[in-house]
Amino acid sequence: MVTVSSDDYTFQKPQSLKLFEEAKAFIPGGVTANIKHFAPYPIFMKKGYGSKLVDVDDTEYIDYSLSYGALIAGHGHEAVLKAIIKQMIDSGTFVFGTPHELEIQMAKKINELYPSMEQIRFTNSGTEAVLLAIRLAIAYTKKPKIGKFEGHYHGGLNQVLVSINPSQEVAGDAKEPTPVYESEGIPEDQKHQTIVLPFNDLEATEALLRKHKDELAAVIIEPVQGGFIPAEQSFMDGLRKLTEELGILLIFDEVKTGFRTALGGAQSVYGIKPDITTLGKVLGGGMPIGAVGGKKEIMMLSAADKKGDVFAVGSDSSKTSKVVFHSGTYNGHPLVLAAGLETIRLLEDGNLIDRLIDHTMDLRRRLEDLYHSYHIDMQTVGMGSIFNIVFTKQPIKSYRDMWQADTKLREQIDLELLTRGVYVKPLNRYSLSIAHTAEDTEKTVRAHEEAIQAIFHLNTSMKKAAVTV
Ligand SMILES: Cc1ncc(COP(=O)(O)O)c(C=O)c1O
């Protein structure tokens, strides 16, 4: 029997604990990506179907993590599974290592939904997509630095591992944030390549962009910070205008927001045409992928055809050094593209994406009503099929606003939910899929109510009593 103690925020999942101990002997920290870790220990899963995950202790969860948003069709969607198997059987192999037709199909589909992506290259992850986007921007503008916003995440490159989650003590001036590097192992001389900008503050961003315009190749932005804090329209409009005026490329990192805020991503919601866009997650239907696309004249810098490429025997480096290097054994993997194309087809069919967004809004409203009925200051913040639960009534417009939120209560609620069959990584966002049902919403709202009651030692009849948090 799983139990939770609200005093020390722990739970009992014996098989997960056992596997975690075993994993730690061979895998640093017991996890293969640090995002998979949380205290007291991560839960090991063994099965997934539809909106559900099942852990090694045989507990079933409604999954709101969905592999950090990737699984918009839910776990193991039959049509996606069939598309992968069909591709494998029809082609008789897993990967060609040569160009193939699915690459063209996917590039055309992306271009149809994201017209700013005139030409497209595929990668194996969002991180790799960001790498290529930044390299292209530097090659195109011949300027060395990039701007990124405080609180925004763009994967594991040195250039963007800065000021993602800085603490109040070290973050510096809100108008000119101090760059705070988030990893060991970044050479000192690389630590001056990124200017940190304040999100949703156009005036302060403008001042910094003007000050650094001659060295900035690009500004990279999550149009919806962390997938849940939307940029204000006036901020986006201003940023687009400014970057154009100053000769700085605008990179929309839509790895999270692509297909989730709308089929055409946040750029379709804001009506903004970025110079370069990165995609990932949903694009692969749960298989590893990234994509970079943008203006043809920028993307063509990576074209090898006329200028040769680094792999050609006896290649002439006076020519190859003129090409933006981009390669990868698995780029454009046919099984991944088959899964991604089928996922997009599902979303386009019968306006499922609109229903998914309505469903998400319904869950958000129900949760807000529930917490407010207990007089708890809670708000949901998000766009499309992603949102976050934030315990404060202060408006959330930027990373620093999150400092006002009661994260201790949020963590406690999340751990209580894990014992009640609702999976969200503690303190992380909620993503929904087309497999989530109205029954899932009911169960989720009920689990939240039980969590509130357990934490505040209440029962339903005490609902109207004020809860001070
Ligand atoms: C906005 C954004 N960019 C880039 C990445 C990195 O993608 P990946 O984890 O596929 O390398 C992520 C991953 O969460 C992301 O959310």
The ligand as a Tripos MOL2 file, in Angstrom:
@<TRIPOS>MOLECULE
LIG
   16    16     1     0     0
SMALL
NO_CHARGES

@<TRIPOS>ATOM
      1 C1         12.0170   24.9070  -25.7890 C.3       1 LIG1
      2 C2         12.9530   23.7400  -25.7990 C.ar      1 LIG1
      3 N1         14.0400   23.7800  -26.5730 N.ar      1 LIG1
      4 C3         14.8970   22.7560  -26.6400 C.ar      1 LIG1
      5 C4         14.6990   21.6250  -25.8970 C.ar      1 LIG1
      6 C5         15.6760   20.4850  -25.9730 C.3       1 LIG1
      7 O1         15.0730   19.4210  -26.6360 O.3       1 LIG1
      8 P1         15.6360   17.9160  -26.4430 P.3       1 LIG1
      9 O2         15.3230   17.5440  -25.0270 O.co2     1 LIG1
     10 O3         14.8850   17.1150  -27.4640 O.co2     1 LIG1
     11 O4         17.0920   17.9870  -26.7130 O.co2     1 LIG1
     12 C6         13.5780   21.5290  -25.0700 C.ar      1 LIG1
     13 C7         13.3460   20.3270  -24.2620 C.2       1 LIG1
     14 O5         12.5660   20.3120  -23.3370 O.2       1 LIG1
     15 C8         12.6820   22.6090  -25.0200 C.ar      1 LIG1
     16 O6         11.6030   22.5700  -24.2560 O.3       1 LIG1
@<TRIPOS>BOND
     1     1     2 1
     2     2     3 ar
     3     2    15 ar
     4     3     4 ar
     5     4     5 ar
     6     5     6 1
     7     5    12 ar
     8     6     7 1
     9     7     8 1
    10     8     9 2
    11     8    10 1
    12     8    11 1
    13    12    13 1
    14    12    15 ar
    15    13    14 2
    16    15    16 1
@<TRIPOS>SUBSTRUCTURE
     1 LIG1         1 GROUP 0 **** ****
